[in-house]
Each structure stands twice: as structure tokens, then as C-alpha cells.
Amino acid sequence: MRKLFESIRRFEGNQSLVQKRPYGVIDVRNGQLFAIHFRPWPKVISAIEVKWMGGWKQGRLQKDQCLLYFNQPRGHRNFLTLKYIVTSMGSSYQTTYRATTILDQVARIKNSDAIVTEAVNQRISNRLMQRLGWTQHCLERSEPHYIKRFYGQYPAHTIALNQFEQDPID
């Protein structure tokens, strides 16, 4: 029987679990992956959560921590969605960037064609997204919508992330 909530701290030996679990949270602390926590349901975001719960969530994180929520939509298993990112007040660029590279690794293991996201935060520029490998998509939408396409060609950094420094979570 599969557990509702499971976590891993390394890809080695856990690739089949990563392939099977469609919803998760990538937890990066101090520029290093702490864990990938798998969830039994997709992350759904609302304006109320962002406005009222966002500050509370930020205050509960460690000094340099980033949580990146991803979903693998039921009707589109060859795509991932970067649904939501929560960073602490002291999060570094390195920590946030590392979370996105871990998501690329998840996409590689799942053999995803692309990752899509909607960048609602005004501090996220088109230039930054392009630097990270994203291109604008669905230009007719009111909010900036981005896609990172792979189609079998994954960034070189995904190959170097096969192991983490920490032991697996039981």
C-alpha cells in the first residue's frame, strides 16, 4: 500500500517513486536540497492564500529556505506545472535557483516534455525567466505565462543531480 505522504532526500534508488508521484514540494535549504515531499493531491493556489497566508508561511521557514510546489496534471502527464514558490525573507538566489534545477531533474526522471508556470509576482521579469530557460507562452492571457520546453533534451545540470548529500528519509 502506498503512503499518502512520502519524502526522499536522494534520487538514487527513488526514481520509480519520483515517476509515480504526480504532486510534490521541493524543499531547498541553504542552497542544498533538503527533501522532496510527495503529496496525495495537487497544490491549488488562491489569492486569499497568497495575501493572508503568504506572510505567515514565510515567517515559519528557516532563514534560507525555498519551497517549490509542482503538479503533474492528470490529463497531461507529459507536462509539469510549477505551481507555487514560497521563500523565506532571507532566501538567497542560489537556494531558489537550486529548487528550479531540482524541478528540472524531476522533469527528466518523469520524461516530461515541458514545465509550465504563471508568474504573477511583479518582481519576476521576463529577462530573469529567459535567463533561467523559460519563454513566454499564451501571450493572450492577462498574467505572464511561461514554458520551459525539453522534448527529450534536458539541461546538463540535471545529470549532475543524481545524488544528494543526505540520507533518505524513512
N, CA, C and O of each residue as an XYZ file, in Angstrom:
680
protein
N       0.834     -1.191      0.000
C       0.000      0.000      0.000
C       0.874      1.248      0.000
O       1.829      1.345      0.770
N       0.550      2.185     -0.850
C       1.322      3.416     -0.964
C       0.947      4.400      0.145
O      -0.226      4.546      0.490
N       1.943      5.063      0.690
C       1.712      6.080      1.709
C       1.175      7.340      1.048
O       1.513      7.640     -0.097
N       0.341      8.076      1.769
C      -0.171      9.337      1.233
C       0.942     10.375      1.138
O       1.057     11.088      0.141
N       1.754     10.451      2.180
C       2.850     11.407      2.215
C       4.158     10.632      2.313
O       4.332      9.808      3.210
N       5.072     10.897      1.390
C       6.395     10.282      1.403
C       7.404     11.360      1.080
O       7.080     12.346      0.418
N       8.631     11.175      1.546
C       9.699     12.122      1.254
C      10.966     11.370      0.887
O      11.210     10.259      1.357
N      11.760     11.993      0.044
C      13.068     11.435     -0.315
C      14.110     12.535     -0.200
O      13.795     13.722     -0.290
N      15.353     12.124      0.000
C      16.466     13.072      0.038
C      17.518     12.761     -1.015
O      18.545     13.436     -1.086
N      17.273     11.756     -1.822
C      18.178     11.433     -2.928
C      17.377     10.790     -4.041
O      16.369     10.127     -3.798
N      17.840     10.995     -5.273
C      17.178     10.371     -6.419
C      17.590      8.913     -6.547
O      16.793      8.071     -6.963
N      18.825      8.617     -6.191
C      19.336      7.260     -6.324
C      18.457      6.290     -5.535
O      18.263      6.444     -4.329
N      17.940      5.304     -6.229
C      17.074      4.317     -5.600
C      15.627      4.759     -5.456
O      14.793      3.972     -5.009
N      15.307      5.988     -5.820
C      13.952      6.518     -5.658
C      13.339      7.009     -6.967
O      12.304      7.675     -6.951
N      13.960      6.691     -8.088
C      13.470      7.205     -9.360
C      12.074      6.691     -9.690
O      11.275      7.435    -10.260
N      11.757      5.454     -9.354
C      10.413      4.942     -9.646
C       9.367      5.676     -8.813
O       8.251      5.897     -9.283
N       9.710      6.056     -7.585
C       8.786      6.823     -6.752
C       8.559      8.215     -7.350
O       7.430      8.703     -7.381
N       9.633      8.848     -7.821
C       9.520     10.165     -8.460
C       8.643     10.055     -9.709
O       7.824     10.938     -9.965
N       8.805      8.993    -10.480
C       7.990      8.800    -11.685
C       6.509      8.634    -11.358
O       5.651      9.128    -12.090
N       6.208      7.946    -10.270
C       4.823      7.626     -9.929
C       4.063      8.769     -9.263
O       2.869      8.941     -9.508
N       4.737      9.547     -8.429
C       4.041     10.547     -7.618
C       3.867     11.851     -8.397
O       4.857     12.486     -8.758
N       2.619     12.260     -8.661
C       2.381     13.433     -9.504
C       2.452     14.784     -8.802
O       2.543     15.809     -9.476
N       2.416     14.822     -7.468
C       2.372     16.094     -6.758
C       3.436     16.122     -5.679
O       3.625     15.147     -4.952
N       4.138     17.258     -5.579
C       5.182     17.325     -4.574
C       5.649     18.730     -4.259
O       5.254     19.710     -4.891
N       6.519     18.785     -3.242
C       7.136     20.030     -2.797
C       8.638     19.792     -2.722
O       9.101     18.878     -2.039
N       9.387     20.619     -3.426
C      10.841     20.563     -3.367
C      11.274     21.528     -2.268
O      10.957     22.716     -2.323
N      11.992     21.024     -1.275
C      12.411     21.799     -0.107
C      13.927     21.978     -0.168
O      14.679     21.024      0.031
N      14.371     23.208     -0.446
C      15.796     23.518     -0.529
C      16.157     24.467      0.608
O      15.468     25.459      0.847
N      17.246     24.149      1.304
C      17.710     24.967      2.432
C      19.196     25.249      2.268
O      19.993     24.343      2.023
N      19.546     26.493      2.404
C      20.947     26.920      2.298
C      21.603     26.441      1.004
O      22.762     26.028      1.001
N      20.854     26.500     -0.085
C      21.392     26.147     -1.392
C      21.494     24.652     -1.664
O      21.995     24.254     -2.715
N      21.029     23.816     -0.735
C      21.101     22.363     -0.902
C      19.718     21.750     -0.750
O      18.901     22.218      0.043
N      19.468     20.695     -1.522
C      18.185     20.019     -1.399
C      18.071     19.378     -0.027
O      18.947     18.620      0.389
N      16.994     19.684      0.669
C      16.708     19.033      1.942
C      15.872     17.783      1.690
O      16.180     16.709      2.207
N      14.799     17.929      0.884
C      13.932     16.774      0.594
C      12.954     17.126     -0.513
O      12.724     18.296     -0.819
N      12.389     16.095     -1.100
C      11.212     16.237     -1.951
C      10.094     15.525     -1.195
O      10.162     14.322     -0.941
N       9.064     16.292     -0.842
C       7.925     15.764     -0.102
C       6.787     15.541     -1.105
O       6.318     16.488     -1.737
N       6.353     14.302     -1.245
C       5.266     13.990     -2.160
C       3.934     14.138     -1.443
O       3.803     13.812     -0.263
N       2.950     14.638     -2.180
C       1.629     14.940     -1.631
C       0.585     14.078     -2.341
O       0.792     13.679     -3.487
N      -0.534     13.789     -1.673
C      -1.570     12.972     -2.310
C      -2.499     13.766     -3.234
O      -3.292     13.171     -3.965
N      -2.413     15.079     -3.213
C      -3.289     15.915     -4.034
C      -2.506     17.089     -4.603
O      -1.443     17.437     -4.089
N      -3.032     17.706     -5.670
C      -2.315     18.826     -6.289
C      -2.372     20.087     -5.429
O      -3.282     20.266     -4.619
N      -1.388     20.947     -5.621
C      -1.388     22.253     -4.959
C      -2.330     23.160     -5.724
O      -2.197     23.323     -6.937
N      -3.276     23.747     -5.021
C      -4.203     24.710     -5.596
C      -3.933     26.039     -4.917
O      -3.814     26.101     -3.693
N      -3.836     27.086     -5.691
C      -3.493     28.407     -5.179
C      -4.685     29.340     -5.292
O      -5.433     29.302     -6.269
N      -4.847     30.170     -4.287
C      -5.891     31.197     -4.346
C      -5.283     32.529     -3.921
O      -4.265     32.561     -3.230
N      -5.900     33.607     -4.329
C      -5.431     34.947     -3.950
C      -5.498     35.121     -2.439
O      -4.647     35.793     -1.854
N      -6.491     34.528     -1.807
C      -6.628     34.627     -0.344
C      -5.429     33.976      0.327
O      -4.861     34.534      1.267
N      -5.044     32.806     -0.147
C      -3.884     32.119      0.445
C      -2.625     32.960      0.302
O      -1.860     33.105      1.255
N      -2.410     33.510     -0.876
C      -1.205     34.299     -1.117
C      -1.198     35.542     -0.241
O      -0.177     35.863      0.368
N      -2.322     36.244     -0.169
C      -2.374     37.505      0.578
C      -2.310     37.296      2.084
O      -1.532     37.960      2.769
N      -3.116     36.383      2.604
C      -3.207     36.237      4.045
C      -2.294     35.180      4.637
O      -1.841     35.313      5.774
N      -2.024     34.146      3.885
C      -1.197     33.066      4.423
C       0.265     33.186      4.005
O       1.141     32.596      4.638
N       0.533     33.940      2.954
C       1.895     34.053      2.442
C       2.893     34.525      3.476
O       3.945     33.910      3.649
N       2.580     35.607      4.165
C       3.482     36.133      5.194
C       3.668     35.167      6.352
O       4.765     35.040      6.894
N       2.588     34.486      6.728
C       2.663     33.509      7.812
C       3.572     32.356      7.410
O       4.397     31.907      8.206
N       3.423     31.872      6.167
C       4.282     30.777      5.690
C       5.734     31.215      5.640
O       6.626     30.467      6.040
N       5.978     32.434      5.146
C       7.357     32.933      5.075
C       7.989     32.969      6.450
O       9.154     32.604      6.604
N       7.241     33.403      7.449
C       7.760     33.502      8.808
C       8.083     32.163      9.436
O       8.889     32.103     10.365
N       7.483     31.097      8.961
C       7.712     29.767      9.526
C       8.890     29.047      8.884
O       9.323     28.010      9.387
N       9.417     29.578      7.779
C      10.540     28.933      7.101
C      11.855     29.271      7.795
O      11.949     30.237      8.553
N      12.873     28.446      7.517
C      14.202     28.733      8.021
C      14.776     29.938      7.289
O      14.187     30.419      6.320
N      15.922     30.426      7.748
C      16.479     31.667      7.213
C      16.675     31.646      5.698
O      16.320     32.615      5.027
N      17.225     30.576      5.147
C      17.488     30.488      3.711
C      16.814     29.230      3.178
O      17.464     28.203      2.982
N      15.499     29.318      2.945
C      14.724     28.153      2.533
C      13.774     28.525      1.400
O      13.257     29.641      1.340
N      13.558     27.568      0.507
C      12.631     27.730     -0.616
C      11.805     26.463     -0.746
O      12.346     25.357     -0.753
N      10.493     26.626     -0.849
C       9.579     25.514     -1.110
C       8.989     25.723     -2.491
O       8.377     26.758     -2.756
N       9.168     24.752     -3.374
C       8.658     24.824     -4.742
C       7.630     23.710     -4.922
O       7.971     22.530     -4.843
N       6.382     24.079     -5.162
C       5.295     23.123     -5.347
C       5.148     22.809     -6.828
O       5.121     23.715     -7.661
N       5.052     21.521     -7.154
C       4.842     21.124     -8.547
C       3.697     20.131     -8.639
O       3.431     19.370     -7.709
N       3.025     20.158     -9.785
C       1.943     19.234    -10.086
C       2.203     18.606    -11.446
O       2.819     19.213    -12.322
N       1.727     17.392    -11.603
C       1.720     16.726    -12.901
C       0.243     16.532    -13.242
O      -0.382     15.593    -12.748
N      -0.329     17.410    -14.083
C      -1.772     17.369    -14.336
C      -2.242     16.004    -14.827
O      -1.593     15.361    -15.653
N      -3.364     15.587    -14.307
C      -3.913     14.269    -14.608
C      -4.128     14.041    -16.104
O      -3.825     12.961    -16.612
N      -4.638     15.030    -16.803
C      -4.920     14.874    -18.222
C      -3.733     15.136    -19.135
O      -3.826     14.945    -20.347
N      -2.614     15.574    -18.559
C      -1.424     15.919    -19.353
C      -0.176     15.412    -18.634
O       0.616     16.211    -18.135
N       0.002     14.120    -18.579
C       1.093     13.504    -17.821
C       2.478     13.808    -18.388
O       3.480     13.548    -17.722
N       2.556     14.349    -19.596
C       3.869     14.671    -20.162
C       4.288     16.109    -19.844
O       5.269     16.600    -20.403
N       3.553     16.792    -18.951
C       3.903     18.139    -18.517
C       3.954     18.211    -17.000
O       3.304     17.429    -16.306
N       4.725     19.145    -16.502
C       4.704     19.510    -15.081
C       4.284     20.965    -14.985
O       4.499     21.746    -15.912
N       3.685     21.323    -13.864
C       3.413     22.728    -13.601
C       4.183     23.150    -12.365
O       4.143     22.474    -11.337
N       4.878     24.260    -12.469
C       5.473     24.894    -11.301
C       4.334     25.745    -10.751
O       4.000     26.789    -11.312
N       3.746     25.295     -9.659
C       2.503     25.891     -9.180
C       2.733     27.073     -8.254
O       2.014     28.070     -8.328
N       3.732     26.970     -7.381
C       3.860     27.975     -6.330
C       5.258     27.887     -5.734
O       5.795     26.793     -5.559
N       5.839     29.024     -5.426
C       7.128     29.065     -4.730
C       6.972     29.937     -3.492
O       6.449     31.049     -3.568
N       7.427     29.429     -2.355
C       7.447     30.193     -1.109
C       8.899     30.291     -0.686
O       9.584     29.275     -0.566
N       9.373     31.505     -0.461
C      10.742     31.699      0.013
C      10.716     32.422      1.346
O       9.803     33.196      1.630
N      11.730     32.159      2.159
C      11.849     32.875      3.424
C      12.354     34.289      3.146
O      12.817     34.585      2.044
N      12.264     35.145      4.134
C      12.726     36.532      3.962
C      14.222     36.572      3.646
O      14.681     37.498      2.978
N      14.983     35.589      4.113
C      16.417     35.563      3.884
C      16.863     34.605      2.799
O      18.037     34.240      2.742
N      15.951     34.193      1.943
C      16.319     33.236      0.888
C      17.294     33.857     -0.097
O      17.149     35.011     -0.499
N      18.274     33.079     -0.470
C      19.265     33.537     -1.443
C      18.838     33.135     -2.846
O      18.004     32.246     -3.024
N      19.411     33.790     -3.826
C      19.171     33.430     -5.222
C      19.617     31.988     -5.460
O      18.953     31.237     -6.175
N      20.747     31.606     -4.856
C      21.280     30.254     -5.020
C      20.265     29.200     -4.562
O      20.097     28.177     -5.225
N      19.598     29.440     -3.448
C      18.620     28.496     -2.922
C      17.419     28.376     -3.850
O      16.960     27.270     -4.139
N      16.911     29.508     -4.313
C      15.768     29.489     -5.223
C      16.143     28.858     -6.558
O      15.374     28.074     -7.115
N      17.316     29.197     -7.069
C      17.783     28.618     -8.331
C      17.944     27.101     -8.194
O      17.576     26.351     -9.098
N      18.483     26.661     -7.083
C      18.673     25.220     -6.855
C      17.324     24.483     -6.876
O      17.231     23.369     -7.391
N      16.292     25.104     -6.320
C      14.963     24.482     -6.337
C      14.489     24.290     -7.774
O      13.885     23.265     -8.092
N      14.755     25.263     -8.642
C      14.327     25.135    -10.039
C      15.135     24.061    -10.768
O      14.600     23.377    -11.640
N      16.419     23.903    -10.424
C      17.208     22.850    -11.075
C      16.769     21.462    -10.600
O      16.835     20.500    -11.365
N      16.329     21.352     -9.366
C      15.782     20.082     -8.871
C      14.487     19.765     -9.625
O      14.235     18.610     -9.967
N      13.665     20.790     -9.886
C      12.449     20.576    -10.670
C      12.793     20.079    -12.074
O      12.102     19.212    -12.609
N      13.851     20.620    -12.671
C      14.305     20.122    -13.974
C      14.669     18.638    -13.898
O      14.387     17.873    -14.821
N      15.293     18.242    -12.796
C      15.667     16.838    -12.601
C      14.421     15.959    -12.478
O      14.375     14.862    -13.036
N      13.423     16.435    -11.755
C      12.160     15.704    -11.639
C      11.540     15.537    -13.027
O      11.050     14.460    -13.365
N      11.563     16.607    -13.831
C      11.028     16.556    -15.195
C      11.779     15.523    -16.033
O      11.170     14.807    -16.827
N      13.101     15.444    -15.858
C      13.898     14.469    -16.607
C      13.517     13.043    -16.210
O      13.345     12.184    -17.074
N      13.386     12.792    -14.926
C      13.034     11.456    -14.441
C      11.639     11.061    -14.927
O      11.405      9.903    -15.271
N      10.724     12.009    -14.954
C       9.360     11.750    -15.410
C       9.244     11.765    -16.936
O       8.181     11.482    -17.488
N      10.351     12.100    -17.611
C      10.373     12.219    -19.066
C       9.333     13.234    -19.559
O       8.650     13.011    -20.559
N       9.231     14.344    -18.840
C       8.284     15.410    -19.171
C       8.757     16.174    -20.393
O       9.955     16.384    -20.581
N       7.815     16.586    -21.216
C       8.135     17.398    -22.386
C       8.397     18.851    -22.016
O       9.178     19.531    -22.680
N       7.745     19.330    -20.954
C       7.886     20.744    -20.593
C       7.381     20.985    -19.181
O       6.697     20.151    -18.589
N       7.742     22.161    -18.657
C       7.207     22.670    -17.391
C       6.537     23.990    -17.730
O       7.098     24.798    -18.471
N       5.352     24.217    -17.199
C       4.657     25.487    -17.413
C       4.408     26.166    -16.069
O       4.290     25.508    -15.035
N       4.330     27.495    -16.106
C       4.037     28.256    -14.897
C       3.412     29.586    -15.271
O       3.510     30.044    -16.410
N       2.778     30.186    -14.301
C       2.213     31.516    -14.449
C       2.916     32.388    -13.417
O       2.784     32.154    -12.216
N       3.657     33.385    -13.871
C       4.454     34.235    -12.976
C       3.650     35.472    -12.602
O       3.602     36.439    -13.363
N       3.022     35.443    -11.439
C       2.153     36.532    -11.011
C       2.923     37.599    -10.237
O       2.483     38.748    -10.195
N       4.037     37.263     -9.633
C       4.818     38.202     -8.837
C       5.438     39.276     -9.731
O       6.084     38.961    -10.731
N       5.243     40.536     -9.371
C       5.747     41.650    -10.174
C       7.281     41.718    -10.201
O       7.858     42.347    -11.088
N       7.939     41.071     -9.231
C       9.405     41.097     -9.185
C      10.048     40.098    -10.140
O      11.268     40.096    -10.308
N       9.240     39.254    -10.761
C       9.765     38.278    -11.715
C       9.681     38.889    -13.108
O       8.594     39.124    -13.635
N      10.835     39.139    -13.687
C      10.871     39.789    -15.001
C      10.982     38.755    -16.121
O      11.398     37.617    -15.906
N      10.604     39.184    -17.303
C      10.742     38.349    -18.490
C      12.220     38.012    -18.716
O      12.553     36.895    -19.114
N      13.084     38.966    -18.465
C      14.531     38.764    -18.627
C      15.055     37.670    -17.693
O      15.846     36.824    -18.108
N      14.615     37.689    -16.436
C      15.026     36.652    -15.485
C      14.537     35.284    -15.945
O      15.292     34.313    -15.917
N      13.299     35.204    -16.362
C      12.747     33.927    -16.805
C      13.501     33.396    -18.027
O      13.763     32.197    -18.121
N      13.848     34.280    -18.957
C      14.621     33.853    -20.133
C      15.991     33.333    -19.720
O      16.474     32.344    -20.272
N      16.615     33.991    -18.757
C      17.928     33.560    -18.274
C      17.849     32.163    -17.657
O      18.815     31.402    -17.706
N      16.704     31.836    -17.083
C      16.509     30.521    -16.453
C      15.988     29.467    -17.428
O      15.712     28.336    -17.028
N      15.850     29.833    -18.710
C      15.459     28.859    -19.722
C      13.979     28.845    -20.066
O      13.527     27.945    -20.774
N      13.215     29.816    -19.586
C      11.777     29.877    -19.826
C      11.482     30.850    -20.962
O      12.203     31.831    -21.142
N      10.425     30.583    -21.729
C       9.961     31.515    -22.758
C       8.489     31.837    -22.507
O       7.748     31.020    -21.959
N       8.079     33.028    -22.912
C       6.679     33.407    -22.730
C       5.793     32.527    -23.590
O       6.157     32.124    -24.694
N       4.627     32.247    -23.054
C       3.699     31.301    -23.659
C       2.289     31.831    -23.419
O       2.058     32.505    -22.415
N       1.373     31.557    -24.278
C      -0.017     32.003    -24.129
C      -0.071     33.521    -23.924
O      -0.544     33.998    -22.893
N       0.409     34.259    -24.896
C       0.522     35.712    -24.788
C      -0.821     36.408    -24.627
O      -0.860     37.556    -24.184
N      -1.909     35.758    -24.970
C      -3.224     36.376    -24.849
C      -3.731     36.425    -23.410
O      -4.726     37.096    -23.137
N      -3.077     35.737    -22.495
C      -3.508     35.710    -21.093
C      -3.089     36.990    -20.392
O      -2.102     37.618    -20.776
N      -3.830     37.376    -19.371
C      -3.541     38.628    -18.662
C      -2.280     38.524    -17.802
O      -1.537     39.500    -17.689
N      -2.028     37.379    -17.203
C      -0.828     37.178    -16.381
C       0.262     36.527    -17.231
O      -0.038     35.729    -18.118
N       1.524     36.865    -16.963
C       2.621     36.245    -17.734
C       2.650     34.728    -17.541
O       2.692     34.238    -16.413
N       2.630     34.017    -18.619
C       2.603     32.560    -18.623
C       3.874     32.096    -19.329
O       4.174     32.568    -20.426
N       4.633     31.171    -18.715
C       5.920     30.739    -19.251
C       5.958     29.232    -19.427
O       5.229     28.491    -18.769
N       6.825     28.798    -20.331
C       7.037     27.377    -20.573
C       8.537     27.124    -20.705
O       9.273     27.928    -21.277
N       8.965     26.000    -20.168
C      10.346     25.534    -20.310
C      10.249     24.195    -21.036
O       9.826     23.193    -20.459
N      10.639     24.191    -22.290
C      10.487     23.003    -23.134
C      11.722     22.109    -23.056
O      12.851     22.596    -23.003
N      11.492     20.786    -23.050
C      12.581     19.816    -23.050
C      12.518     18.918    -24.286
O      13.466     18.874    -25.071
N      11.411     18.209    -24.458
C      11.227     17.252    -25.551
C      12.447     16.339    -25.701
O      12.978     16.145    -26.794
N      12.870     15.787    -24.559
C      13.979     14.838    -24.545
C      15.363     15.445    -24.395
O      16.331     14.707    -24.210
N      15.491     16.756    -24.467
C      16.777     17.450    -24.332
C      16.790     18.223    -23.016
O      16.288     19.345    -22.949
N      17.361     17.626    -21.972
C      17.347     18.220    -20.642
C      18.649     18.968    -20.380
O      19.692     18.600    -20.920
N      18.601     20.022    -19.551
C      19.814     20.784    -19.247
C      20.896     19.897    -18.634
O      20.601     18.901    -17.973
N      22.138     20.271    -18.860
C      23.276     19.487    -18.350
C      23.233     19.351    -16.832
O      23.673     18.335    -16.293
N      22.708     20.359    -16.132
C      22.707     20.286    -14.667
C      21.818     19.166    -14.140
O      21.984     18.772    -12.985
N      20.887     18.635    -14.920
C      20.032     17.557    -14.419
C      20.803     16.251    -14.261
O      20.428     15.416    -13.437
N      21.855     16.059    -15.018
C      22.642     14.833    -14.935
C      23.504     14.832    -13.679
O      23.753     13.772    -13.105
N      23.962     16.002    -13.245
C      24.833     16.103    -12.078
C      24.078     15.976    -10.764
O      24.709     15.901     -9.710
N      22.763     15.950    -10.789
C      21.983     15.931     -9.561
C      21.483     14.544     -9.179
O      20.475     14.427     -8.483
N      22.158     13.502     -9.614
C      21.682     12.153     -9.341
C      21.701     11.789     -7.867
O      20.946     10.913     -7.446
N      22.543     12.436     -7.074
C      22.613     12.097     -5.656
C      22.561     13.363     -4.826
O      22.910     14.445     -5.297
N      22.129     13.219     -3.605
C      22.158     14.300     -2.648
C      23.104     13.896     -1.528
O      23.443     12.722     -1.379
N      23.514     14.853     -0.765
C      24.486     14.604      0.289
C      23.868     13.903      1.495
O      24.592     13.324      2.304
N      22.557     13.945      1.627
C      21.917     13.457      2.841
C      21.336     12.067      2.651
O      21.138     11.614      1.523
N      21.065     11.396      3.756
C      20.467     10.061      3.734
C      18.975     10.153      3.443
O      18.353     11.183      3.700
N      18.402      9.083      2.908
C      16.961      9.093      2.630
C      16.141      9.221      3.925
O      16.584      8.819      5.001
N      14.953      9.785      3.790
C      14.019      9.862      4.911
C      13.265      8.545      4.958
O      12.833      8.041      3.921
N      13.105      7.993      6.123
C      12.339      6.733      6.263
C      10.874      6.998      6.328
O      10.082      6.063      6.445
